[in-house]
Amino acid sequence: MPKFTCFPPAKINLFLEVLGKRTDGYHSIHSFFIPVTLCDELTIEKTDDYTITLDSSIDCRIEDNLVWKAARRLQDYFSVKSGAKIRLQKNIPTGAGLGGGSSDAAYTLKMLNLLWNIGADKETLCDIAASLGSDCPFFIESRPAIATGRGEILQTVEYMQHGSILLVHPRIHSNTALAYSHFNFNPEHGIKKPQCLINNMSTYKNDFEESVFAQHPILYSIKDTLYSSGAYYASMTGSGSTMFGIFDNTDTAEKSPLVQQYTTHIVGLYNPHLFETFFQT
């Protein structure tokens, strides 16, 4: 049976603004997503029966895993009679604001679209991805994009990243729902206008930092150390708790004292043209 392996990437938010509460219960955001070269490893083999199995180190019921949900959602949507044997090796920290679960789900959709010979177009895959999570559609293309709506409306942009990105994982779980709960919007005022400008890094900010840093002051200390280590921009990604700094070069990033204190990764911009070959094994 055909078997493919691919490498779903993490993403970071260069900026993230929370603009208001929507009538559907979600929040409107304005964010700049870029994919980075910290990747999971996902192997999927087509099977003749309808069963979907998943081998993963994530400690949850299989029915709650986004990869299994993605496979079942695609299978049901197109009435596919085949099944799949899936193995997921996690390298992206979970619950860290890096979108690893969403990326794994999106790449499951893309690989099974090939393995099951469905032939779904990008728009259909994005619609199915959006039903799984707000940032899942981003990973269908994995290209730098401005995200609006609840994160599913994407406008790809040209972005040339210079230098190296240091990711710092402080092993703190930041609850996304709790982070959103700190925003008290007046419905009469409607949705706020975005303030971050893509071509002006001095306007970049992450609206979650104020409340999350109040709960976890060590994150502010990490941000301060990123700057004192030579980063020309530092921020939290998503609702945390991963922090990142952008440095002129890898040597400077490697010399940050944070490398000795925390789990870190030095990454660059993920290039779909180089990484998106699905290797048949």
Secondary structure, DSSP 8 states (H G I E B T S, - for coil): --EEEE--EEEEEEEEEEEEE-TTS-EEEEEEEEEEEEE-EEEEEEESSS-EEEEES--S-GGG-HHHHHHHHHHHHTT---EEEEEEE--S-TTSSS-HHHHHHHHHHHHHHHHTT----HHHHHHHHHTT-TTTTHHHHT--EEEETTTTEEEE------SEEEEEE------HHHHHHT----GGG-S-----BTTBGGG--BTTHHHHHHH-HHHHHHHHHHHHTT-SEEEE-TTSS-EEEEESSHHHHHTSTHHHHSEEEEE-B--HHHH---EE-
